[in-house]
Amino acid sequence: MKLGLVLACAAALLAGGCSDTANGAPEGKVGVVATTGMVADLARVVGGEHVHVTALMGPGVDPHLFKASAGDLDRLRAADIVLYSGLHLEGKMTDMLRRLARKQAVVRVTDALPRQRLLALADMPGHHDPHVWFDVALWAEAIPAVQRALAKADPSHADDYKRNADAYTTKLLALHDEVRTTVATIPRLRRVLITSHDAFRYFGRAYDLEVRGLQGISTVVEAGVKDVQDLAELIGKRGIKAVFVETSVSPRAIRAVQEAVKSKGHNVAIGGEMFSDAMGSKPPEDTYVGMVRHNVATLVKALK
């Protein structure tokens, strides 16, 4: 919270009132701008009543393809803290965020995660799969990065941030156990998750599922005819009963797979919508915990 803004607001109060700072946050709150809904969720829970959080990417937005507008850039520059996921999830925004970090507080929350627990990309040496939030216990390890950033910007409420961070860590570790127990109710041979793009590798590793994505880690490169036919062949041979669409990716490619399976004399259902790179627009799916529970319930209903 910049001293100049505080002095300006104090002067405005004498003249008739002041409710918001230049970063859009109510006076007295830390203005946080986060890239994705999942990162914004961390800031809201850890920051509690002391923060005002803006997420640049709303429900249904694909971060791999997102391009920041001039208004987004203004919001980023005015923020007390900028939080982003990292590992190249934000695609075209990554270089811009790195430049901003030279001038203001910009935090890449995945820097807090143990590198040995990140999944490497076979076709991109030195790079890692960015979809880390699908291992709930691993995502919990990003919480301290947010806590430290908030405490540095607002030391007077550092104890509150620590208390909120500890409570949220406990909640996510309990959710991790809940997901593992629930997914285990699906017979092992049916634990196959097929989606539009390869966003669920951490989910598969953490909760013992086989995961297949039609597209790769990023949605920038579209699936080809051979990709569709190969996946349809696998579904037919294995007798897989359901595939899933994603809220942030066009369902067109998965529906093409469904048609290809049908042309081979088999049937596969659309098992429902999964949240992958964006959360939902309504409670409870507009929170990270709600998003995870929705995905698990959708998966179990379709495969069990």
C-alpha positions as CSV (number, residue, x, y, z in Angstrom):
1,M,0.0,0.0,0.0
2,K,1.8,3.0,-1.3
3,L,2.4,6.0,1.0
4,G,1.5,8.4,-1.7
5,L,-1.9,6.8,-2.1
6,V,-2.5,6.9,1.6
7,L,-1.7,10.6,1.8
8,A,-3.9,11.3,-1.3
9,C,-6.8,9.5,0.3
10,A,-6.4,11.3,3.5
11,A,-6.6,14.6,1.7
12,A,-9.6,13.4,-0.2
13,L,-11.3,12.4,3.1
14,L,-11.1,16.1,4.2
15,A,-12.6,17.1,0.9
16,G,-15.5,14.7,1.1
17,G,-14.4,11.0,1.2
18,C,-12.3,8.4,-0.4
19,S,-13.3,4.7,-0.7
20,D,-10.8,3.1,-3.1
21,T,-7.1,3.3,-3.8
22,A,-5.6,3.5,-7.3
23,N,-5.3,-0.3,-7.4
24,G,-9.0,-0.8,-6.9
25,A,-8.7,-2.1,-3.4
26,P,-10.7,-0.5,-0.6
27,E,-8.5,1.8,1.6
28,G,-6.6,-0.2,4.2
29,K,-6.6,-3.5,2.2
30,V,-3.7,-5.0,0.3
31,G,-4.4,-4.9,-3.5
32,V,-3.6,-8.4,-5.0
33,V,-3.9,-9.2,-8.6
34,A,-3.7,-13.0,-9.5
35,T,-3.5,-14.5,-12.9
36,T,-5.7,-17.6,-12.4
37,G,-8.7,-18.5,-10.2
38,M,-6.7,-21.1,-8.3
39,V,-3.9,-18.6,-7.4
40,A,-6.6,-16.0,-6.5
41,D,-8.2,-18.6,-4.2
42,L,-4.9,-18.9,-2.3
43,A,-4.7,-15.1,-1.8
44,R,-8.4,-14.8,-0.7
45,V,-8.2,-17.6,1.9
46,V,-4.8,-16.6,3.3
47,G,-5.4,-12.9,3.1
48,G,-8.9,-13.0,4.5
49,E,-10.4,-9.6,5.4
50,H,-7.2,-7.8,4.9
51,V,-6.9,-8.2,1.1
52,H,-8.8,-7.2,-2.1
53,V,-8.1,-9.9,-4.8
54,T,-8.7,-9.5,-8.5
55,A,-8.3,-12.6,-10.8
56,L,-7.4,-11.7,-14.4
57,M,-8.6,-15.0,-15.8
58,G,-12.2,-15.8,-14.9
59,P,-14.3,-19.0,-15.3
60,G,-13.8,-20.8,-18.6
61,V,-10.6,-18.9,-19.5
62,D,-7.7,-20.9,-20.9
63,P,-4.4,-19.5,-19.4
64,H,-2.3,-21.1,-22.1
65,L,-4.0,-18.8,-24.7
66,F,-4.8,-15.8,-22.5
67,K,-3.6,-12.4,-23.8
68,A,-3.6,-9.5,-21.3
69,S,-5.4,-6.4,-22.3
70,A,-4.3,-2.8,-21.7
71,G,-6.7,-2.8,-18.7
72,D,-5.2,-6.0,-17.4
73,L,-1.7,-4.4,-17.6
74,D,-2.9,-1.3,-15.7
75,R,-4.3,-3.6,-13.0
76,L,-1.0,-5.5,-12.7
77,R,1.0,-2.3,-12.5
78,A,-1.2,-0.8,-9.8
79,A,-1.3,-3.9,-7.6
80,D,0.5,-4.1,-4.2
81,I,1.3,-7.8,-5.0
82,V,1.0,-9.7,-8.3
83,L,0.7,-13.5,-7.9
84,Y,1.0,-16.0,-10.7
85,S,1.3,-19.8,-11.0
86,G,4.4,-20.1,-13.2
87,L,6.0,-23.1,-14.9
88,H,4.9,-21.4,-18.2
89,L,1.2,-21.9,-17.4
90,E,0.5,-18.3,-18.2
91,G,2.0,-18.7,-21.7
92,K,2.1,-15.4,-23.5
93,M,2.0,-13.4,-20.2
94,T,5.2,-15.0,-18.8
95,D,7.7,-12.5,-20.2
96,M,5.6,-9.6,-19.2
97,L,5.3,-10.8,-15.6
98,R,9.1,-11.3,-15.4
99,R,9.6,-7.7,-16.5
100,L,7.1,-6.4,-13.9
101,A,9.0,-8.3,-11.2
102,R,11.9,-5.9,-11.7
103,K,9.8,-3.0,-10.5
104,Q,7.2,-4.4,-8.0
105,A,6.3,-7.3,-5.9
106,V,5.6,-10.2,-8.2
107,V,5.5,-13.8,-6.8
108,R,5.5,-17.0,-8.7
109,V,3.8,-19.4,-6.3
110,T,5.2,-22.6,-7.8
111,D,8.7,-21.5,-6.7
112,A,7.7,-22.8,-3.3
113,L,7.2,-26.4,-4.5
114,P,9.9,-29.1,-4.2
115,R,11.4,-29.6,-7.6
116,Q,11.7,-33.3,-7.1
117,R,7.9,-33.5,-7.0
118,L,7.3,-31.7,-10.3
119,L,6.6,-33.8,-13.4
120,A,9.1,-33.3,-16.2
121,L,8.0,-32.8,-19.8
122,A,9.6,-35.5,-22.0
123,D,9.4,-33.3,-25.2
124,M,10.7,-30.1,-23.4
125,P,13.9,-30.9,-21.4
126,G,14.2,-28.7,-18.3
127,H,10.5,-27.8,-18.3
128,H,7.8,-29.1,-16.0
129,D,4.0,-29.8,-16.2
130,P,2.4,-26.6,-14.8
131,H,-0.9,-28.2,-13.6
132,V,0.3,-28.8,-10.1
133,W,-2.9,-27.9,-8.3
134,F,-4.4,-31.3,-9.2
135,D,-2.2,-32.9,-6.5
136,V,-4.0,-31.2,-3.6
137,A,-1.2,-32.0,-1.1
138,L,1.4,-30.5,-3.5
139,W,-0.7,-27.4,-4.1
140,A,-0.9,-26.9,-0.3
141,E,2.9,-26.3,-0.4
142,A,2.3,-23.1,-2.4
143,I,0.5,-21.6,0.5
144,P,3.6,-20.3,2.4
145,A,4.7,-18.3,-0.7
146,V,1.5,-16.4,-0.6
147,Q,1.6,-16.0,3.2
148,R,5.2,-14.5,3.0
149,A,4.3,-12.1,0.3
150,L,1.3,-10.8,2.2
151,A,3.2,-10.5,5.4
152,K,6.0,-8.5,3.7
153,A,3.5,-6.1,2.2
154,D,1.4,-5.8,5.3
155,P,3.5,-6.7,8.4
156,S,0.9,-5.5,10.9
157,H,-1.3,-8.4,10.0
158,A,1.4,-11.1,9.6
159,D,0.0,-13.1,12.5
160,D,-3.4,-13.3,10.8
161,Y,-1.8,-14.4,7.5
162,K,0.1,-17.2,9.3
163,R,-3.0,-18.4,11.1
164,N,-5.0,-18.4,7.9
165,A,-2.2,-20.2,6.0
166,D,-1.9,-22.9,8.7
167,A,-5.7,-23.5,8.8
168,Y,-5.9,-23.7,5.0
169,T,-3.0,-26.1,4.8
170,T,-4.8,-28.4,7.3
171,K,-8.0,-28.2,5.2
172,L,-6.2,-29.1,2.0
173,L,-4.4,-32.0,3.5
174,A,-7.7,-33.3,4.7
175,L,-9.1,-32.8,1.2
176,H,-6.2,-34.7,-0.3
177,D,-7.1,-37.7,1.9
178,E,-10.8,-37.4,1.0
179,V,-10.0,-37.4,-2.7
180,R,-7.7,-40.4,-2.4
181,T,-10.4,-42.4,-0.5
182,T,-13.2,-41.4,-2.9
183,V,-11.3,-42.2,-6.1
184,A,-10.3,-45.6,-4.6
185,T,-14.0,-46.6,-4.7
186,I,-13.7,-46.8,-8.5
187,P,-12.7,-50.3,-9.6
188,R,-9.0,-50.2,-10.6
189,L,-9.5,-51.2,-14.2
190,R,-12.0,-48.4,-14.7
191,R,-9.7,-45.7,-13.3
192,V,-9.0,-44.1,-16.7
193,L,-9.4,-40.3,-17.1
194,I,-9.6,-39.1,-20.7
195,T,-9.9,-35.4,-21.3
196,S,-9.3,-32.7,-24.0
197,H,-5.8,-31.9,-23.0
198,D,-3.2,-33.4,-20.8
199,A,-3.9,-31.4,-17.6
200,F,-4.4,-34.2,-15.1
201,R,-1.1,-36.0,-14.8
202,Y,-0.6,-34.8,-11.2
203,F,-4.1,-35.9,-10.4
204,G,-3.3,-39.4,-11.8
205,R,-0.1,-39.7,-9.9
206,A,-1.5,-38.6,-6.6
207,Y,-4.8,-40.6,-6.8
208,D,-3.8,-43.7,-8.8
209,L,-5.5,-43.1,-12.1
210,E,-4.4,-43.6,-15.7
211,V,-4.6,-40.3,-17.5
212,R,-4.9,-39.6,-21.2
213,G,-5.2,-36.3,-22.9
214,L,-6.1,-35.7,-26.5
215,Q,-3.9,-32.6,-26.8
216,G,-0.6,-32.1,-25.0
217,I,0.2,-30.1,-21.8
218,S,-0.7,-26.9,-23.6
219,T,-3.8,-26.2,-25.7
220,V,-1.8,-24.1,-28.1
221,V,-1.2,-27.0,-30.5
222,E,-4.5,-28.6,-31.7
223,A,-4.9,-32.4,-31.9
224,G,-4.7,-33.9,-35.4
225,V,-6.8,-36.6,-37.1
226,K,-4.3,-39.3,-36.1
227,D,-4.5,-38.2,-32.4
228,V,-8.3,-38.6,-32.5
229,Q,-8.1,-42.0,-34.2
230,D,-5.4,-43.4,-31.9
231,L,-7.4,-42.4,-28.8
232,A,-10.6,-43.8,-30.3
233,E,-8.8,-47.1,-30.9
234,L,-7.6,-47.2,-27.3
235,I,-11.1,-46.5,-25.9
236,G,-12.6,-49.3,-28.1
237,K,-9.9,-51.8,-27.1
238,R,-10.1,-51.1,-23.4
239,G,-13.9,-50.8,-23.3
240,I,-13.7,-47.4,-21.6
241,K,-17.1,-46.1,-20.8
242,A,-16.7,-42.4,-20.5
243,V,-14.6,-39.4,-21.6
244,F,-14.7,-35.9,-20.2
245,V,-14.9,-32.3,-21.5
246,E,-13.2,-29.4,-19.8
247,T,-14.8,-26.1,-19.1
248,S,-11.8,-24.1,-20.4
249,V,-11.3,-26.1,-23.6
250,S,-13.7,-26.4,-26.6
251,P,-15.5,-29.8,-26.5
252,R,-15.2,-30.2,-30.2
253,A,-12.1,-32.4,-30.2
254,I,-13.5,-34.8,-27.5
255,R,-16.8,-35.0,-29.4
256,A,-14.8,-36.0,-32.5
257,V,-13.2,-38.8,-30.4
258,Q,-16.7,-39.9,-29.4
259,E,-17.8,-40.0,-33.1
260,A,-14.6,-41.9,-34.0
261,V,-15.3,-44.5,-31.3
262,K,-18.8,-44.9,-32.7
263,S,-17.5,-45.4,-36.2
264,K,-15.5,-48.4,-34.9
265,G,-18.6,-50.1,-33.5
266,H,-18.2,-49.0,-29.9
267,N,-19.9,-46.4,-27.7
268,V,-18.4,-44.0,-25.2
269,A,-20.3,-41.4,-23.2
270,I,-19.4,-37.9,-22.3
271,G,-19.0,-38.3,-18.5
272,G,-19.4,-34.7,-17.7
273,E,-17.5,-31.4,-17.4
274,M,-14.2,-31.2,-15.5
275,F,-12.6,-28.0,-14.3
276,S,-9.0,-28.0,-15.4
277,D,-7.3,-24.6,-16.0
278,A,-10.1,-22.5,-14.6
279,M,-12.6,-22.8,-11.7
280,G,-16.3,-22.4,-11.9
281,S,-18.5,-19.3,-11.9
282,K,-20.9,-20.2,-9.0
283,P,-20.5,-21.7,-5.5
284,P,-19.1,-24.0,-4.6
285,E,-17.1,-24.6,-7.8
286,D,-15.9,-21.0,-7.7
287,T,-13.4,-22.1,-5.0
288,Y,-10.5,-24.4,-5.2
289,V,-12.0,-26.9,-2.8
290,G,-15.3,-26.8,-4.6
291,M,-13.7,-27.3,-7.9
292,V,-11.7,-30.4,-6.7
293,R,-14.8,-31.9,-5.2
294,H,-16.9,-31.3,-8.3
295,N,-14.2,-33.1,-10.4
296,V,-14.0,-36.1,-8.1
297,A,-17.8,-36.4,-7.9
298,T,-18.1,-36.2,-11.7
299,L,-15.4,-38.8,-12.2
300,V,-16.8,-41.3,-9.7
301,K,-20.3,-41.0,-11.1
302,A,-19.2,-41.7,-14.6
303,L,-16.6,-44.4,-14.0
304,K,-17.9,-46.3,-10.9
